[in-house]
Amino acid sequence: MGAVTSSMAAKFAFFPPNPPSYKLVVDESSGKMKISDVALRENVDVLKLCTKRGNEIVALYLKNPSASLTVLYSHGNAADLGQMYDLFHELSVHLRVNLMGYDYSGYGQSSGKPSEQNTYADIEAAYRCLGEIYGVKEEDVILYGQSVGSGPTLDLATRLPRLRAVVLHSPILSGLRVMYPVKRTYWFDIYKNIDKIPLVNCPVLVIHGTADDVVDYSHGKQLWELCKEKYEPLWVKGGNHCDLELYPQYIKHLRKFITVIEKSAHLRNGSIPITDQSENSRSSTDWREKSRPSTDQREKSRPSTDQRENSRPSTDQREKSRPSTDKREKSRKSVDWPEKASNGTDQPERARNSIDRSARTYIGYIYIFFSILCFSHLNTLCSMCCTMYVHLLD
C-alpha cells in the first residue's frame, strides 16, 4: 500500500520540466560528457549514477580549488540541471565550495519516474559518489535542499551523525501540509520533514521568503523552531518561492554561514557510511512514525485508556471479576477518574477520539478503496477523496 500511495502522491507532487531543458552530449575535443546549451567548463564533471532502486540519474560535480567543504544540492520541483547549471557555478565561486547537484529520477535525462522513495535513493547515490569518487568525508558535507528537495535532504541528514551542516531553502513541513494546514501526520503523507528535523544533529540554516505563495513561510519558521542546532535564519522580506537568489542578502547570508561552518572544529575524524535501511522501514507509510511521539501535543500528552485501566486498582470486586461488554461504561470510568491521570488533557477531546476511532478506520478503508480504484485514470477524484478524508479526521 505504501508504494500505491507514493505513486499517487507523485502525480500531484512532482512536475519535471517537459521537455527537459538539456541533453547529454560528448565533447569531441575532450571526450567528456557535458550538458548541451551551456558553456563547457573544465572544473565540471557530468556523471551518470546508478541508484539502489535501479534508476540511472545525471549529476554535476563542480570543483573549486580553494574549497574545503562540499555542498550536495537537491533542487526544487519544476527544475532540472540545465536550469540550475549557472546558479551552481555562481554558488561554487562565491561560497568557495565544491558543489554536486543531481536530477531526481524522471527529471532531465535521469531514468525512471519521480517518487518519494526514488528521491531518497537518488540523493543517497549522489552522496556515495562524493565519498567513493571524490574522497569527500561526511564531516565536510553540507546538504542543501530547496523546496521539495528539503525532503530527501532531511531524510539523508537524519542518517549522517557527522554531517557538517544543512541548508533548507523554502522548505516544506510535509507534502500534505503544503495543501492543508493539518495538525498531525497522516500515514499517506509524503516528505514528513516536521517529524525528521528534530533528529538532525548539526547546524541548520533556514531561508524562506515572507511572500512565498507556493509554500507559506510558516513552514520554514516551524522547521527552524524544531531544529536542535539553530543558526540565524534568513526571512527574505517580500521574497517569493523561486526568486530568493536575486536578493543580495541571500548570497551574503549564505557566505556568512559557510564561513562560520568552516571555522567550526570537526567533531570526529574519518567518515561513517550511511546507515542502511530497508525499504519497508523507510517507506511512504514510514513505520518509524509509530514509535515516534506525535507532533500533535494533545496526542503526545494523553496516556492510553488501557494503561490507565491497568494501573488503576479496582475498588469494586464485582467489576473486577466480570469483563465489561459496554464500551460506554469504559468511557464513563475513564472520565470519572481524577484529573491528574489525564496529564492536562481535556476530557471531552479524549472521549471524542475514543468514540470516533471506529469511524476513522471505516473512512480510511473507503479512502483506500477509492484511491486504488481510481489510481490510473481519475486523479481528480483521488484528490477529492484525500481532501474528504483529511477534513473528516482533522
N, C-alpha and C positions, 0 to 999 in steps of 0.2 A: 504493500500500500504506500510505503514511503516513496518508491520510485514513481508511482502514479501521481501523487501529489506534487512531487518535484517537477515532473514533466508538465503538469497542468500549470504550475506556477511559472514555468519557463515561458509559456505562451503569453503571459501578462507582464513578466518582469524583464525580459531581455529583448533589446532592439538593435541587433548588429547592423551597421551600415550596409545597405543593399542597393547597388553592388558595392563590394569592398573598395576602399579608396586607393588600393595599391595592388601591385602584382610582384611576384618574386622573379627576379631575372639574375643571370650570371654575367658579371662584368668581364668582357673579353680580355682586357689588359691584365687584370689581376687574378682572374679566375674565381673571385669571391662572389658569394651570393649577396644580392643587395635588393633594396626596395625600390620599385620603379618611381619615377617622377619626383625624386628627392636627390639632393646633392650627395655624391659619394664621398664619405669621409673615411680616412684611414683608421681612425680610432674607433670605428663602429663595426661590430660583428653582427651579422644576421644568422640566426640559428634555427634549426628545427629540433624540437624536443619531444620525446615520447612520454606520455603520461601513463600512470598505472591503470588508467581506465581505457587504454588502447587508442587514444587520440594523439595526433601529431600537431603540436602548436608552434607558432612562429614567435621568436623572441629577439630582442635587440639588446646588445651589451655595448655601452658607451664607456670607454676607458679615459680616465683623467689622470695624467701622470703625477699630479700633486695631491691626489686623493688618498685619504686613509680610511674612509668609510664608503659603503656601497648602499645605494637606495634600490630597493625592489619595489617597483611601481605597478600597482593594479589600477588600470584606468576605469573611467566611468562607463555608463551603459551604452550610449549611442555613439561610440568612438572605436577606432582601431589604430594600429600602429602607424599607418600612413598619416593620419590626422595628428597623432601625438609626437611625431618624429622631431619637429622643430622645437616643441616645448621640452622634450627630453634633452636635446642638445643644450638649450639655454639653462636648464636646471643643472646639468652636469658642469657647465662652465662657471656659472655664478655661485653655485654652492660648493664647488671644488669637491665633487663626489663622483665615484663611478656609479653608473645607473643601468639597471636592467628593467626593461619593460617587456610585456608579453601580451599576446592576444588570447582571449579565452577560446575554448572550443566553440567552433561555429562562427567566430569573428575573424574578419580579414581572410587570410589564407590558412587559418587553422582548421583542421578537420573536425568532424563530429558536430554535435548540437549543443547549444548553451543550456546549462542546467546548474543548479546549486552545487551538486556533487562534483560535476566536471570542473567547476571553477576551483574547488578545493584541491583537486588533483592537478590542475594547471599550475597554481601557484607553488605547489609542492615540487613539481618538476622544475620550475624556474629556480627555486631555492636550491635544489640539489645540484643544478648546473653551476651555480655560483661556487659551491664548495668543490665539486669534482673537476671542473674545467678551469676555473679561475682562482682556486685556492682561497676563497673568501671564508673567513671564520664567522661563526654565529654572532659573536660579540661585536663584530664590525658591520653588521647589517642593520639598516633602518627600513622598516616596512612602511610603505606609503599606499594608502587606499583612498581612492576618490569615489564618492557616491556608492554605487553598487559594489565597487572594489573594496569598500570597507568590510564587506562580508568575508571574502577569502583572506583578507589581511588579518582580521581579528581571529579568525579560526586558526591560522598558522601561528599567530603570536601567542596563543594560549599554550602551544606545544613547544615553544622555544624559551627555556628558562634563562638563557644568557643573551637574549636579544638586546641590542643596544637601545633602540627606541622605535616608536610608532608615530606616524602622522596620519590623522584622519581628516580628509578634505570633503566637506559637505556630506558627512556620513549619515547612515540610516540606523534607527533603533532596531528595526526589523522590516521585512518586506511588507507585512500586513499593516504595520503602523504608519507606513507612508500613505496608505489609503484611508485607514480608520484609526482614530485615537483610542485603541483598545487598552485596557488596564492590565491585561495579563497575557502570557504567552500561550498560544494555542498550538496543538500538535501539527497543524497543516501550515504553519507559518514558515518562512524561509529567512536565512541570514539573521539568526537571533542574537544580534550584537549586544542587545541590552543585557543578556544573560552571560555573555562571554567577556565583556570588558572588565569585570571585576577580577578575572583570572589572569590578566596581563600584568607581568611583574617588571615593567620597565617604564621609563618616562613616556608620556603620551601628549602630543600636541594636537589640539582640535582647531580646525579652521572652518568657519561657516559664515555665509552671507546672511545679513539680517533681513534681506528682502527675497530670500530664496522662495520661489513659487513652485518648486518641484518637491523638495524635501525641506519642510519647515525647520528653521534653525533651532527650534526647541529640541530637535533630535540631537544636534551637536552639543547643546548645553547639558542635556541629561546624561549623555555619554561621558562628557567631561566630569560631571559631578560623581559618576560612578567609578572613575579611574582610581587606582591605587596610588600611582605616582603622577600627579598632575603637573603639567607645565603650563605657563601662562598662555591661555587660549587667544585666538585671533578672531574676533567677531567683526567682519568687514561691513561697516555701515553702508547700506544700500546695495551690497553685493548680491547677485543672483546666483543661480546654480552653476552656470558654466562660464562665468566671467571673472572669477576671483583673481586669476593670473594677471589681469590687466591693471589691478590696483597696486600702487607702489609698495604699500605696506605688506603685501603678500610675500614678495621675494625678500624684503628686509627682515620680516619676522622669521621666515624660514632660515635665512642665513644666520641670524642670531641663535636660533635653536640648534643648528648644526654646529656652530662654534662651541656652545655650551656642552653639547654631547661629545664633541671631540676631546674636550678637556677633561671630561669625566673619566675616572680611572676604570679600567677593566675589572669587573667583579671576579673573573676567573680567567685562567689561561686555557687554551685549547678550545675544542669545539665539540658540541654534543649533537648527535643526529636527531632528526625529527622523531618524536615518539610515534611508533607505528600504531595505527588504529584501524580496526576493521570497518568496512562499510556499514555494518549493522550498528556499530557503536557511535558512528557519526553520520547519520542519515538525516533526511529532511525531518523525520519524526524525532530524531535526536533523543535517544532514551536516557542520556545523561540528565535530561530535564527532570526525570523522576526523582533523582537523588539530590538535585539542586534546589535550594529554597526558592520559592516563588518570588517574583518581583512585586507581586501584589501583597502589601503588608498585612492586609486582612487575612489572607490565606496563611501567611507566614506566622502570624501570632496566634492562630486558632488551633489548639490541640484537637486531635480527632475524638469523636464521640466514643469510639471503642476504648481509647486509652483512659478517658475519664471514667468509663464504666468499670474497667479492670482495676483502676487504682482506688475506687471508692468502695469501702467495705459496706456490705448491705446490713441494714438495721432491721430488715423485715425478713424473717426466716421463710415465710411463705413465698415471698417474691424470689428468694434465693433458690428455693427448691424447684420452682417451676419456670421454664423459659418463657419469655414473653412472646406472644404472637401478634401483639398490637404495636405497630411502628409508631403510632401516635402517642402511645403510652411511654415509649422510649424517648420520644422527642420531649414529652412533658417532664420526664425525670431530669433530662439534661437542662431544661430551662429552670427547673426548681433548684438545681444545685447552686451553691454560693457563688457569687460573682468572682471571687479570687481564682476559681478554676478556669475562668474564661480568658484570663490574660488580657483583659481590656477590650475584648471583642463584644460588640453589642449582640444581645440575644436574638432579636428578630432576623438579623443577617444570617446567623448560624442556622436558625431553624429553616429559613428560606432555602439556603443552599442544600440542606438535608432533604427537604421535600422535593426540590427541583432536580435532584440527581438523576432520577429515572427519566425525567423529561429530557434532560440534556443528552443522555445516552440515546434515547429514541430519535431526537432531532439529528444527532450525529450520524446515526445509521441512514437516515433519509438523505443527509448531505453526501455521504459516501456513495450511496446508490446512484444518485443523480450525477455525481461527479464522474463516476466510471461510465455510466450510460451515455453521457454527453461529451465524453473526453475528446473524441476525434473531430466532431463537427459543430457542436453548439457551445462555443466558448462563452458567448454572452450569457446563456442560461447558467453555465457553470459559475460565472461571476455573480449572478443573481442569487444562486443557492448559497454561495460563500457569504454574501452580504447578509442574507436572511439568517444564516447560522450564527454569524458574529453578533448581530443585533439581538437575537433571542438569548444568547448566552451572556452578553455583557450587561 
